[in-house]
Amino acid sequence: MSLASLFGLRPREGRAHDPTRPWAGPADATPIHGFLDQRGVPWRVPRGELVERFGVTDGAIPIATPRPVLPGLVGTLTTPAGLPASLPADVFTGLVRLGGTPAADVRQVADEVSQYLGRARVEESRTGAECLWRFGAASLSLRSTPDGCEICIRTA
């Protein structure tokens, strides 16, 4: 049984985007946007409304979602506060811990995300591991840190 089925998530249907080719679809309708929509991340909502809904903690807006964005996510995704209230959040960050080494956590999260965004190569080095999906200006990156697997999602 996959982690996706445990959390009731559906894999992306259709063919995966070829990461060697530029994204030719609409800028706000990439597989990353669909991934966020499926998990209830309010990426279209202006920051001012996000602050009203979720408040501000340590200079960031913690984004509570109806179901986990990723298994092992520590706390919630956050987006920076203090930017224009009329603009939607365009960067979300979080930390995932699955119990292995940070590099192993990156590999495991990459396997999970690849079910929705297509395969991406995990680059490993002496200092850890990284993985990136890019569709036009939208991206989802994973990077090992001493604390776990850091996730950064950019919508524009």
C-alpha positions as semicolon CSV with decimal commas, in nm:
position;residue;x (nm);y (nm);z (nm)
1;M;0,000;0,000;0,000
2;S;0,140;0,341;-0,094
3;L;0,153;0,646;0,129
4;A;-0,087;0,815;-0,113
5;S;-0,357;0,554;-0,056
6;L;-0,315;0,582;0,321
7;F;-0,396;0,953;0,300
8;G;-0,673;0,912;0,043
9;L;-0,487;1,097;-0,232
10;R;-0,521;1,023;-0,601
11;P;-0,222;0,999;-0,831
12;R;-0,211;1,243;-1,118
13;E;-0,382;1,102;-1,423
14;G;-0,243;1,116;-1,773
15;R;0,115;1,137;-1,893
16;A;0,385;1,295;-1,686
17;H;0,538;1,619;-1,811
18;D;0,876;1,562;-1,971
19;P;1,114;1,762;-1,748
20;T;1,358;1,813;-2,036
21;R;1,099;2,026;-2,220
22;P;0,968;2,369;-2,119
23;W;0,618;2,387;-1,971
24;A;0,383;2,493;-2,252
25;G;0,057;2,495;-2,056
26;P;-0,108;2,782;-1,870
27;A;0,116;2,942;-1,605
28;D;-0,143;2,892;-1,330
29;A;-0,253;2,541;-1,426
30;T;0,060;2,331;-1,383
31;P;0,069;1,991;-1,216
32;I;0,207;2,170;-0,907
33;H;-0,105;2,388;-0,889
34;G;-0,320;2,075;-0,922
35;F;-0,116;1,908;-0,644
36;L;-0,185;2,207;-0,416
37;D;-0,554;2,220;-0,512
38;Q;-0,598;1,850;-0,436
39;R;-0,461;1,905;-0,085
40;G;-0,659;2,220;-0,012
41;V;-0,366;2,465;-0,009
42;P;-0,520;2,812;-0,070
43;W;-0,258;2,939;-0,315
44;R;-0,500;3,173;-0,496
45;V;-0,615;3,351;-0,179
46;P;-0,474;3,700;-0,102
47;R;-0,232;3,712;0,192
48;G;-0,460;3,947;0,385
49;E;-0,734;3,685;0,384
50;L;-0,482;3,414;0,480
51;V;-0,377;3,626;0,780
52;E;-0,744;3,663;0,883
53;R;-0,799;3,287;0,846
54;F;-0,477;3,149;0,997
55;G;-0,302;3,432;1,185
56;V;0,072;3,501;1,191
57;T;0,336;3,309;1,389
58;D;0,702;3,415;1,392
59;G;0,664;3,624;1,075
60;A;0,492;3,347;0,878
61;I;0,135;3,247;0,801
62;P;0,079;2,880;0,899
63;I;-0,147;2,722;0,636
64;A;-0,380;2,463;0,788
65;T;-0,517;2,221;0,528
66;P;-0,803;1,971;0,557
67;R;-0,563;1,682;0,495
68;P;-0,185;1,645;0,510
69;V;0,002;1,802;0,221
70;L;0,265;1,530;0,253
71;P;0,309;1,239;0,495
72;G;0,554;1,330;0,771
73;L;0,500;1,707;0,742
74;V;0,607;1,864;1,072
75;G;0,346;2,125;1,157
76;T;0,195;2,306;0,859
77;L;0,316;2,464;0,541
78;T;0,396;2,831;0,594
79;T;0,414;3,136;0,373
80;P;0,591;3,462;0,458
81;A;0,381;3,737;0,619
82;G;0,458;4,106;0,573
83;L;0,422;4,111;0,196
84;P;0,138;4,300;0,022
85;A;-0,196;4,179;0,161
86;S;-0,363;4,203;-0,179
87;L;-0,130;3,948;-0,342
88;P;-0,176;3,573;-0,314
89;A;0,087;3,364;-0,142
90;D;0,334;3,237;-0,399
91;V;0,585;3,050;-0,178
92;F;0,508;2,773;0,071
93;T;0,767;2,597;0,283
94;G;0,765;2,310;0,528
95;L;0,970;2,033;0,683
96;V;0,911;1,659;0,642
97;R;1,052;1,394;0,875
98;L;0,987;1,029;0,803
99;G;1,231;0,874;1,047
100;G;1,525;0,803;0,819
101;T;1,824;1,017;0,745
102;P;1,742;1,354;0,585
103;A;1,872;1,225;0,248
104;A;1,656;0,912;0,279
105;D;1,359;1,134;0,365
106;V;1,421;1,333;0,042
107;R;1,422;1,009;-0,160
108;Q;1,101;0,886;0,006
109;V;0,920;1,219;-0,038
110;A;1,041;1,236;-0,399
111;D;0,890;0,891;-0,463
112;E;0,560;1,014;-0,318
113;V;0,556;1,343;-0,510
114;S;0,654;1,170;-0,835
115;Q;0,317;0,992;-0,833
116;Y;0,155;1,332;-0,893
117;L;0,418;1,539;-1,074
118;G;0,611;1,275;-1,269
119;R;0,963;1,149;-1,205
120;A;1,243;1,381;-1,105
121;R;1,603;1,293;-1,037
122;V;1,727;1,299;-0,678
123;E;2,074;1,453;-0,680
124;E;2,289;1,313;-0,400
125;S;2,614;1,454;-0,268
126;R;2,832;1,418;0,039
127;T;2,619;1,681;0,212
128;G;2,274;1,538;0,137
129;A;2,016;1,518;-0,138
130;E;1,803;1,750;-0,350
131;C;1,519;1,709;-0,597
132;L;1,334;1,959;-0,818
133;W;1,019;1,967;-1,030
134;R;0,971;2,276;-1,249
135;F;0,676;2,369;-1,467
136;G;0,733;2,718;-1,605
137;A;0,773;2,950;-1,305
138;A;0,611;2,700;-1,067
139;S;0,841;2,463;-0,883
140;L;0,854;2,214;-0,598
141;S;1,192;2,144;-0,444
142;L;1,313;1,906;-0,176
143;R;1,642;1,949;0,007
144;S;1,794;1,758;0,293
145;T;1,881;1,965;0,600
146;P;2,004;1,852;0,942
147;D;1,638;1,872;1,056
148;G;1,487;1,661;0,777
149;C;1,357;1,716;0,424
150;E;1,283;2,082;0,350
151;I;1,008;2,140;0,095
152;C;0,965;2,465;-0,097
153;I;0,674;2,518;-0,335
154;R;0,663;2,822;-0,564
155;T;0,343;2,892;-0,757
156;A;0,465;3,179;-0,978
